[in-house]
């Protein structure tokens, strides 16, 4: 639906507010964000890409987290007390607008706040069970199958490059780099077939647990009093905490330009102070970091042309950058167990 055909006034008429102005923040056909100015304050209107049943699950997960101390923007009720407006099968929701700025990985204070907030998010998610009338997102227990599918999908593109009589510059990079990453992926998958992953999955199955899926500085706001708010919970899924830990570490190290043992050590120490994991659980994080998500993601982006506006040069740059970054993780993987062991025992002392 074109942006100018969105039923914004129909949606907003169902709320007890006076609209002064509307400004679009972002828009893709299935989802959008608008700033709604009222006489007293701004509010945020979101168009949701999920089905109504999945969105009901997302709202219930967010409410569980709020009740357990996670700062997530409040949802405004409609005139008839509903959490959202459904127009022709599409859901729209009105959130409070939080004042603040994105925290920075480079600030020691912000770094500590980000990692503590992630650990708190995972601790707060324990006990969550999706309501019966909802359709939850679930990644729990599916890693081996999903990771195998991802790497074998990219292996097919690698095999195609090998069969070509002539390769472009990206093809040459793939031929050169893919075999080592393929071996690393297979090693990671073998690790995830072990008892450590299965035990953690069973633990979350019985206790409940949520992952944000994009817990990063760009989806956090630090308000003037220093409180961290967690935004964009639309992708929230049922899974073990390792998923968020790996994604955030990848983002931090990408920003840093390379993997760094001291940054990793600080991350583990801060996380352990809020939501202690066992040595076995950190082993699962290690296997997830071993799987070359960033390299395979860059490959996937290119071969499936996921960004229509990207030029060949931009795809090449991304693949080269992710290749270089992934290669710097070797000393981290080699020292991972000893760092975790030290941090766990330091807490015991």
VOPAGU-2260 file (C-alpha; in pm, 1 decimal, decimal comma):
REM VOPAGU-2260
SITE   aa  ch    i         X         Y         Z
SITE  UNK   A    0       0,0       0,0       0,0
SITE  UNK   A    1     144,7     344,4     -92,4
SITE  UNK   A    2     225,2     556,6     211,3
SITE  UNK   A    3     -30,0     824,1     118,4
SITE  UNK   A    4    -303,9     558,0     116,1
SITE  UNK   A    5    -241,9     451,1     476,2
SITE  UNK   A    6    -561,7     486,3     685,8
SITE  UNK   A    7    -387,7     696,2     951,5
SITE  UNK   A    8    -686,1     916,5    1034,9
SITE  UNK   A    9    -915,1     612,2    1065,1
SITE  UNK   A   10    -660,5     456,7    1302,8
SITE  UNK   A   11    -602,0     770,1    1512,6
SITE  UNK   A   12    -976,0     845,0    1538,8
SITE  UNK   A   13    -999,9     533,4    1756,2
SITE  UNK   A   14    -778,6     694,8    2021,5
SITE  UNK   A   15    -883,7     965,1    2264,3
SITE  UNK   A   16    -622,8    1213,8    2140,2
SITE  UNK   A   17    -613,7    1538,8    1947,2
SITE  UNK   A   18    -372,7    1517,9    1652,9
SITE  UNK   A   19    -176,4    1835,5    1574,1
SITE  UNK   A   20      54,8    1691,6    1308,4
SITE  UNK   A   21     183,5    1362,3    1161,6
SITE  UNK   A   22     540,3    1303,9    1040,7
SITE  UNK   A   23     663,8     983,0     882,0
SITE  UNK   A   24     983,7     838,1    1032,0
SITE  UNK   A   25    1023,1     526,3     814,8
SITE  UNK   A   26     814,3     324,7     572,4
SITE  UNK   A   27     825,0      -7,9     390,7
SITE  UNK   A   28     503,6    -143,6     244,0
SITE  UNK   A   29     428,6    -385,0     532,3
SITE  UNK   A   30     548,6    -165,0     816,6
SITE  UNK   A   31     581,8     201,5     902,5
SITE  UNK   A   32     655,7     445,0    1186,2
SITE  UNK   A   33     502,4     791,2    1233,6
SITE  UNK   A   34     552,3    1068,6    1489,6
SITE  UNK   A   35     214,0    1186,1    1613,1
SITE  UNK   A   36     214,1    1532,6    1768,0
SITE  UNK   A   37     -58,5    1605,4    2023,5
SITE  UNK   A   38     -99,6    1933,1    2219,6
SITE  UNK   A   39      98,0    1788,2    2514,7
SITE  UNK   A   40     352,3    1547,1    2367,7
SITE  UNK   A   41     461,0    1324,1    2082,8
SITE  UNK   A   42     348,7     964,8    2044,0
SITE  UNK   A   43     470,1     691,3    1805,4
SITE  UNK   A   44     232,3     512,6    1568,4
SITE  UNK   A   45     355,8     183,9    1421,2
SITE  UNK   A   46     217,5     -25,1    1138,0
SITE  UNK   A   47     292,2    -388,4    1219,9
SITE  UNK   A   48     401,5    -642,9     958,4
SITE  UNK   A   49     313,2    -944,5    1176,6
SITE  UNK   A   50     -21,9   -1121,4    1170,5
SITE  UNK   A   51    -270,5   -1026,5    1442,3
SITE  UNK   A   52    -214,1   -1355,1    1629,3
SITE  UNK   A   53     164,7   -1306,5    1625,8
SITE  UNK   A   54     128,8    -943,5    1731,5
SITE  UNK   A   55     -85,5   -1050,4    2027,7
SITE  UNK   A   56     203,0   -1277,5    2131,2
SITE  UNK   A   57     453,0    -987,1    2092,6
SITE  UNK   A   58     236,2    -760,1    2309,2
SITE  UNK   A   59     201,1   -1028,1    2577,5
SITE  UNK   A   60     579,4   -1089,0    2577,4
SITE  UNK   A   61     648,5    -715,0    2608,6
SITE  UNK   A   62     399,1    -687,3    2894,4
SITE  UNK   A   63     566,8    -977,4    3077,5
SITE  UNK   A   64     905,8    -806,0    3041,0
SITE  UNK   A   65     764,4    -469,9    3159,7
SITE  UNK   A   66     619,1    -632,7    3470,2
SITE  UNK   A   67     963,6    -778,3    3543,3
SITE  UNK   A   68    1145,1    -445,5    3521,8
SITE  UNK   A   69    1243,3    -404,1    3155,2
SITE  UNK   A   70    1180,8     -50,0    3027,9
SITE  UNK   A   71     972,0     -87,0    2711,9
SITE  UNK   A   72     761,5     207,3    2583,9
SITE  UNK   A   73     401,6     186,5    2704,5
SITE  UNK   A   74     114,4     101,8    2469,6
SITE  UNK   A   75    -177,8     346,5    2459,2
SITE  UNK   A   76    -525,4     193,2    2472,3
SITE  UNK   A   77    -793,4     275,7    2215,9
SITE  UNK   A   78   -1122,7     434,5    2320,8
SITE  UNK   A   79   -1269,1      86,2    2365,1
SITE  UNK   A   80    -973,6     -40,0    2569,0
SITE  UNK   A   81    -784,5    -235,0    2302,3
SITE  UNK   A   82    -406,0    -247,5    2262,5
SITE  UNK   A   83    -412,5    -189,9    1884,8
SITE  UNK   A   84    -632,4    -109,1    1588,0
SITE  UNK   A   85    -694,9    -369,5    1316,9
SITE  UNK   A   86    -790,6    -233,9     977,4
SITE  UNK   A   87    -845,5    -492,8     703,6
SITE  UNK   A   88    -611,6    -739,0     876,7
SITE  UNK   A   89    -327,9    -490,9     940,8
SITE  UNK   A   90    -247,5    -391,9    1298,4
SITE  UNK   A   91    -152,0     -41,3    1411,2
SITE  UNK   A   92     -34,0      40,4    1762,8
SITE  UNK   A   93      27,9     369,9    1944,7
SITE  UNK   A   94     332,1     383,6    2176,2
SITE  UNK   A   95     466,2     643,9    2414,1
SITE  UNK   A   96     757,7     838,1    2262,6
SITE  UNK   A   97    1066,1     810,7    2481,0
SITE  UNK   A   98    1306,5    1103,3    2500,2
SITE  UNK   A   99    1671,9    1005,9    2483,2
SITE  UNK   A  100    1965,8     908,5    2265,1
SITE  UNK   A  101    2121,0     582,6    2151,9
SITE  UNK   A  102    2395,8     461,9    2386,7
SITE  UNK   A  103    2747,6     411,0    2246,0
SITE  UNK   A  104    2959,4      95,0    2256,1
SITE  UNK   A  105    3267,7     318,0    2286,6
SITE  UNK   A  106    3156,9     471,5    2616,8
SITE  UNK   A  107    3252,7     243,9    2911,1
SITE  UNK   A  108    2944,7     360,7    3102,0
SITE  UNK   A  109    2710,9     295,9    2807,3
SITE  UNK   A  110    2877,5     -37,4    2727,4
SITE  UNK   A  111    2811,9    -151,4    3084,6
SITE  UNK   A  112    2450,8     -30,9    3067,2
SITE  UNK   A  113    2385,9    -209,6    2733,4
SITE  UNK   A  114    2522,6    -546,4    2848,8
SITE  UNK   A  115    2351,0    -521,9    3188,2
SITE  UNK   A  116    2022,2    -439,2    3015,0
SITE  UNK   A  117    2056,5    -743,4    2786,8
SITE  UNK   A  118    2125,6    -969,9    3084,4
SITE  UNK   A  119    1830,1    -814,5    3269,0
SITE  UNK   A  120    1608,9    -866,5    2962,9
SITE  UNK   A  121    1691,7   -1238,2    2961,9
SITE  UNK   A  122    1644,9   -1272,7    3338,9
SITE  UNK   A  123    1308,4   -1092,3    3315,4
SITE  UNK   A  124    1189,5   -1323,2    3036,8
SITE  UNK   A  125    1192,9   -1630,8    3262,2
SITE  UNK   A  126     840,0   -1746,9    3337,7
SITE  UNK   A  127     690,2   -1623,9    3009,9
SITE  UNK   A  128     438,9   -1850,7    2844,7
SITE  UNK   A  129     255,6   -1737,0    2528,8
SITE  UNK   A  130    -123,5   -1705,9    2564,1
SITE  UNK   A  131    -326,7   -1978,7    2392,7
SITE  UNK   A  132    -489,2   -1751,7    2132,9
SITE  UNK   A  133    -154,4   -1629,2    1993,4
SITE  UNK   A  134      99,4   -1743,3    1734,4
SITE  UNK   A  135     447,9   -1712,6    1890,1
SITE  UNK   A  136     778,1   -1686,4    1706,3
SITE  UNK   A  137     993,4   -1982,1    1809,7
SITE  UNK   A  138    1360,6   -2052,3    1730,7
SITE  UNK   A  139    1410,6   -2276,8    2033,6
SITE  UNK   A  140    1577,1   -2609,3    1950,8
SITE  UNK   A  141    1597,7   -2536,6    1577,1
SITE  UNK   A  142    1957,4   -2415,9    1541,9
SITE  UNK   A  143    2120,6   -2732,3    1403,2
SITE  UNK   A  144    1857,4   -2766,6    1132,2
SITE  UNK   A  145    1852,7   -2393,4    1046,1
SITE  UNK   A  146    2232,0   -2347,4    1045,5
SITE  UNK   A  147    2281,1   -2659,1     831,4
SITE  UNK   A  148    2025,9   -2526,8     583,1
SITE  UNK   A  149    2194,2   -2183,4     573,7
SITE  UNK   A  150    2546,8   -2311,0     510,0
SITE  UNK   A  151    2439,0   -2572,6     253,6
SITE  UNK   A  152    2237,1   -2307,8      69,6
SITE  UNK   A  153    2552,5   -2095,1      37,5
SITE  UNK   A  154    2753,7   -2405,7     -53,7
SITE  UNK   A  155    2533,4   -2441,1    -362,5
SITE  UNK   A  156    2634,6   -2089,4    -472,4
SITE  UNK   A  157    2999,6   -2176,6    -404,4
SITE  UNK   A  158    2969,1   -2490,4    -620,4
SITE  UNK   A  159    2811,3   -2278,9    -897,4
SITE  UNK   A  160    3109,2   -2039,9    -884,3
SITE  UNK   A  161    3348,0   -2336,3    -919,1
SITE  UNK   A  162    3165,7   -2451,0   -1233,1
SITE  UNK   A  163    3192,4   -2111,1   -1406,9
SITE  UNK   A  164    3459,5   -2069,9   -1674,7
SITE  UNK   A  165    3519,7   -1716,1   -1548,7
SITE  UNK   A  166    3439,0   -1554,2   -1213,8
SITE  UNK   A  167    3371,0   -1190,7   -1129,9
SITE  UNK   A  168    3551,8   -1033,7    -831,8
SITE  UNK   A  169    3294,2   -1151,8    -581,3
SITE  UNK   A  170    3304,1   -1504,2    -723,4
SITE  UNK   A  171    3681,7   -1508,5    -680,9
SITE  UNK   A  172    3650,6   -1402,5    -315,4
SITE  UNK   A  173    3391,4   -1676,8    -252,4
SITE  UNK   A  174    3609,6   -1944,8    -415,0
SITE  UNK   A  175    3904,7   -1830,3    -203,4
SITE  UNK   A  176    3728,0   -1787,0     130,6
SITE  UNK   A  177    3423,4   -2015,9     144,3
SITE  UNK   A  178    3599,0   -2352,3     209,1
SITE  UNK   A  179    3751,0   -2241,0     543,4
SITE  UNK   A  180    3422,4   -2086,3     658,6
SITE  UNK   A  181    3235,8   -2400,3     548,7
SITE  UNK   A  182    3462,6   -2610,3     771,0
SITE  UNK   A  183    3413,8   -2366,8    1060,3
SITE  UNK   A  184    3036,6   -2384,5    1015,2
SITE  UNK   A  185    3039,3   -2764,5    1019,6
SITE  UNK   A  186    3252,0   -2762,4    1336,2
SITE  UNK   A  187    3006,3   -2521,8    1502,7
SITE  UNK   A  188    2707,5   -2736,9    1401,8
SITE  UNK   A  189    2876,8   -3048,1    1542,3
SITE  UNK   A  190    2929,2   -2858,2    1868,4
SITE  UNK   A  191    2562,4   -2758,6    1877,5
SITE  UNK   A  192    2461,0   -3124,6    1843,7
SITE  UNK   A  193    2610,2   -3179,5    2189,5
SITE  UNK   A  194    2452,6   -3199,8    2533,0
SITE  UNK   A  195    2522,7   -2833,4    2620,8
SITE  UNK   A  196    2280,9   -2695,9    2359,0
SITE  UNK   A  197    2011,4   -2958,2    2427,5
SITE  UNK   A  198    2027,5   -2897,2    2802,6
SITE  UNK   A  199    1983,9   -2521,5    2758,9
SITE  UNK   A  200    1693,8   -2572,0    2520,1
SITE  UNK   A  201    1521,3   -2800,6    2772,5
SITE  UNK   A  202    1583,8   -2546,2    3050,5
SITE  UNK   A  203    1414,4   -2266,7    2850,7
SITE  UNK   A  204    1132,3   -2501,2    2747,9
SITE  UNK   A  205    1050,2   -2560,6    3113,5
SITE  UNK   A  206    1124,8   -2211,5    3254,1
SITE  UNK   A  207    1035,9   -1986,6    2958,6
SITE  UNK   A  208    1269,3   -1742,0    2787,2
SITE  UNK   A  209    1273,1   -1469,0    2523,4
SITE  UNK   A  210    1524,3   -1317,9    2282,8
SITE  UNK   A  211    1488,1    -968,9    2136,9
SITE  UNK   A  212    1676,1   -1065,2    1814,8
SITE  UNK   A  213    1809,1    -715,4    1750,9
SITE  UNK   A  214    1925,8    -599,1    2092,8
SITE  UNK   A  215    2174,1    -331,9    1983,4
SITE  UNK   A  216    2254,7      34,9    2048,5
SITE  UNK   A  217    2026,8     140,9    1761,1
SITE  UNK   A  218    1726,4     -16,6    1935,2
SITE  UNK   A  219    1803,7     128,2    2278,4
SITE  UNK   A  220    1740,9     477,1    2414,6
SITE  UNK   A  221    1911,5     624,1    2718,9
SITE  UNK   A  222    1684,3     886,4    2872,8
SITE  UNK   A  223    1813,9    1198,8    3053,6
SITE  UNK   A  224    1812,0    1016,7    3389,8
SITE  UNK   A  225    2026,5     734,0    3247,7
SITE  UNK   A  226    1749,3     475,6    3222,6
SITE  UNK   A  227    1776,1     243,7    2918,9
SITE  UNK   A  228    1459,8     180,3    2715,7
SITE  UNK   A  229    1432,1    -119,6    2482,5
SITE  UNK   A  230    1265,3     -45,1    2147,8
SITE  UNK   A  231    1144,6    -247,3    1849,9
SITE  UNK   A  232    1024,7    -569,3    2011,2
SITE  UNK   A  233     848,5    -679,6    1688,8
SITE  UNK   A  234    1093,7    -968,5    1629,5
SITE  UNK   A  235    1087,1   -1107,4    1983,4
SITE  UNK   A  236    1121,3   -1487,6    1979,8
SITE  UNK   A  237    1128,6   -1781,1    2218,5
SITE  UNK   A  238    1490,6   -1898,5    2234,5
SITE  UNK   A  239    1797,4   -1938,1    2454,7
SITE  UNK   A  240    1981,9   -1614,5    2550,4
SITE  UNK   A  241    2286,1   -1715,1    2339,5
SITE  UNK   A  242    2107,6   -1586,6    2028,5
SITE  UNK   A  243    2101,9   -1226,4    2155,8
SITE  UNK   A  244    2449,6   -1253,7    2309,8
SITE  UNK   A  245    2603,2   -1362,9    1978,0
SITE  UNK   A  246    2421,1   -1094,1    1780,2
SITE  UNK   A  247    2520,8    -814,9    2018,9
SITE  UNK   A  248    2884,1    -931,2    2034,6
SITE  UNK   A  249    2898,0    -939,4    1653,8
SITE  UNK   A  250    2762,3    -583,0    1640,4
SITE  UNK   A  251    3008,3    -458,3    1904,2
SITE  UNK   A  252    3308,1    -620,1    1732,3
SITE  UNK   A  253    3193,2    -500,0    1390,1
SITE  UNK   A  254    3188,6    -145,2    1529,1
SITE  UNK   A  255    3532,4    -207,6    1680,7
SITE  UNK   A  256    3666,1    -326,3    1344,6
SITE  UNK   A  257    3796,0    -657,6    1482,3
SITE  UNK   A  258    3743,3    -911,8    1759,5
SITE  UNK   A  259    3902,3    -809,8    2087,5
SITE  UNK   A  260    3968,6   -1039,7    2385,7
SITE  UNK   A  261    3943,0    -762,8    2646,3
SITE  UNK   A  262    3608,5    -639,8    2514,2
SITE  UNK   A  263    3483,2    -999,2    2527,3
SITE  UNK   A  264    3613,2   -1039,5    2883,6
SITE  UNK   A  265    3434,0    -719,7    2994,5
SITE  UNK   A  266    3113,7    -833,1    2822,6
SITE  UNK   A  267    3115,0   -1170,3    3000,6
SITE  UNK   A  268    3195,2   -1012,1    3338,1
SITE  UNK   A  269    2910,8    -759,9    3313,4
SITE  UNK   A  270    2659,9   -1014,9    3182,8
SITE  UNK   A  271    2751,0   -1261,7    3459,5
SITE  UNK   A  272    2686,5    -995,2    3724,1
SITE  UNK   A  273    2320,3    -969,5    3618,2
SITE  UNK   A  274    2224,7   -1307,8    3471,6
SITE  UNK   A  275    2493,7   -1568,6    3546,4
SITE  UNK   A  276    2529,8   -1846,6    3290,2
SITE  UNK   A  277    2701,7   -2179,8    3345,4
SITE  UNK   A  278    3025,9   -2285,0    3173,3
SITE  UNK   A  279    2815,2   -2522,1    2963,1
SITE  UNK   A  280    2589,2   -2235,8    2848,6
SITE  UNK   A  281    2884,8   -2014,3    2755,6
SITE  UNK   A  282    3013,8   -2310,8    2550,5
SITE  UNK   A  283    2696,1   -2284,2    2341,9
SITE  UNK   A  284    2768,5   -1911,5    2290,5
SITE  UNK   A  285    3118,3   -2009,9    2169,2
SITE  UNK   A  286    2975,4   -2251,9    1909,5
SITE  UNK   A  287    2729,8   -1986,4    1793,2
SITE  UNK   A  288    3015,5   -1736,0    1751,4
SITE  UNK   A  289    3215,7   -2001,6    1565,6
SITE  UNK   A  290    2938,9   -2032,2    1304,8
SITE  UNK   A  291    3026,8   -1764,4    1042,7
SITE  UNK   A  292    2695,7   -1576,5    1053,7
SITE  UNK   A  293    2839,9   -1249,2     919,9
SITE  UNK   A  294    3023,5   -1400,6     621,6
SITE  UNK   A  295    2729,2   -1622,8     524,5
SITE  UNK   A  296    2491,1   -1330,2     575,9
SITE  UNK   A  297    2695,0   -1113,3     336,1
SITE  UNK   A  298    2699,1   -1397,8      80,5
SITE  UNK   A  299    2325,1   -1448,4     114,7
SITE  UNK   A  300    2261,6   -1075,4      73,8
SITE  UNK   A  301    2455,9   -1072,9    -254,1
SITE  UNK   A  302    2328,3   -1392,3    -414,7
SITE  UNK   A  303    1965,3   -1319,8    -329,5
SITE  UNK   A  304    2005,0    -945,3    -404,6
SITE  UNK   A  305    1834,1    -859,4     -76,5
SITE  UNK   A  306    1916,3    -489,2    -114,9
SITE  UNK   A  307    1786,9    -380,0    -452,4
SITE  UNK   A  308    1965,0     -43,7    -433,1
SITE  UNK   A  309    2308,7    -189,6    -359,0
SITE  UNK   A  310    2569,3    -178,1    -633,9
SITE  UNK   A  311    2808,9    -464,2    -711,3
SITE  UNK   A  312    3085,8    -260,6    -545,6
SITE  UNK   A  313    2884,0    -224,3    -224,7
SITE  UNK   A  314    2817,7    -599,1    -210,0
SITE  UNK   A  315    3188,7    -666,3    -271,9
SITE  UNK   A  316    3287,4    -423,6       4,6
SITE  UNK   A  317    3047,3    -589,1     251,5
SITE  UNK   A  318    3172,4    -941,4     170,1
SITE  UNK   A  319    3536,9    -830,4     205,8
SITE  UNK   A  320    3466,3    -651,7     536,5
SITE  UNK   A  321    3279,9    -947,5     686,7
SITE  UNK   A  322    3549,3   -1188,6     566,1
SITE  UNK   A  323    3820,5    -981,2     735,3
SITE  UNK   A  324    3618,6    -940,8    1057,5
SITE  UNK   A  325    3532,3   -1312,1    1080,5
SITE  UNK   A  326    3900,8   -1405,4    1049,1
SITE  UNK   A  327    3992,6   -1199,4    1358,7
SITE  UNK   A  328    3777,8   -1424,0    1581,9
SITE  UNK   A  329    4031,4   -1713,3    1582,1
SITE  UNK   A  330    4224,3   -1606,5    1897,5
SITE  UNK   A  331    3892,7   -1534,7    2069,9
SITE  UNK   A  332    3764,7   -1887,5    2003,6
SITE  UNK   A  333    4097,8   -2032,1    2117,6
SITE  UNK   A  334    4088,7   -1838,5    2447,8
SITE  UNK   A  335    3712,0   -1840,5    2503,4
SITE  UNK   A  336    3697,2   -2130,2    2751,1
SITE  UNK   A  337    3976,7   -1994,3    2970,6
SITE  UNK   A  338    3819,5   -1644,3    2982,8
SITE  UNK   A  339    3480,3   -1788,8    3080,1
SITE  UNK   A  340    3641,0   -2016,3    3339,7
SITE  UNK   A  341    3826,8   -1722,5    3495,5
SITE  UNK   A  342    3518,9   -1497,9    3504,5
SITE  UNK   A  343    3294,7   -1767,0    3655,1
SITE  UNK   A  344    3551,0   -1854,6    3924,8
SITE  UNK   A  345    3624,8   -1488,4    3996,8
SITE  UNK   A  346    3256,7   -1444,5    4086,3
SITE  UNK   A  347    3271,8   -1746,9    4317,3
SITE  UNK   A  348    3574,2   -1598,2    4497,4
